[in-house]
Amino acid sequence: MTLTWDTTYAIALELRRQHPEANIEEVSLGQIHRWTLELSEFEDDPALANDGILYAIYQDWFEENIHGQ
């Protein structure tokens, strides 16, 4: 599956899987940006990222930690 900035939920799930030790409440938007670019499935222009997109990834990850398994 190819990940792009439009697939915030899928990115959040993959970041959660790859960084299980991360305390989401301490993860910065900068870390989310860096970690997203490091995902092998990610194929989008890094310059298209903005705080709104990064925050959406953060929110999806946070919600998964609360309601996910």
N, C-alpha and C positions, 0 to 999 in steps of 0.2 A: 504494500500500500504506500502510495506517495503522500507525504505530508506537506502541506502548504500552510501559509498563515491563516487560511480560511478554515482549516481543520483543527481548531483550538482544542476541542474535546479529545480528539485522537492524540494530539501532541501531549496534552495533560496526562493521558493514560500511559503513554510511552515514557514520559519523564518520571512519572510515579513508579513505573516498573524499573527503570534504570537507576533511580536514585531513592531506593527505599529507606535509606538512612536519613534523608533530608527531612528536617522539620519545616513543613510548608510555611509556618508562621514566621520563619526566619529567612526564607528564600526571597531574594530581591528580584526585581524585574530584570536587572542586568544578568543575573544568574540564569533566569529562565531564557533570556535571549541567547546567551552563550551555549547553554545546554541544548536548546532547540537546534541551533546551527550545527552542533556536533552529532545530531541524530543521523544515522546513515540513510534513513528513509526521507529525510527532509530535502525538498527540492524547490526552493523558492528564493526570491531575491532578498537578501538580508536587509537591504535598504527599505523594503516595504514595511518592516516592523515599526510599530508605534506603541505608545503606552496603552492604548485601548486594547490592542490585540494581545499584548503581553499580560495585561490585567485579566483578560478573558481566559487565557490559559491558566493563570493563577487561580481564578475563581473556580474553573472546572476541576483543577487538581484539588483545591480545598474541599469542594463539595464531594468529590470521590473519597477523600479521606474521612469525611463525616458519614456519608451514606453508602459508600462502596464496601466491597469486601476486602 
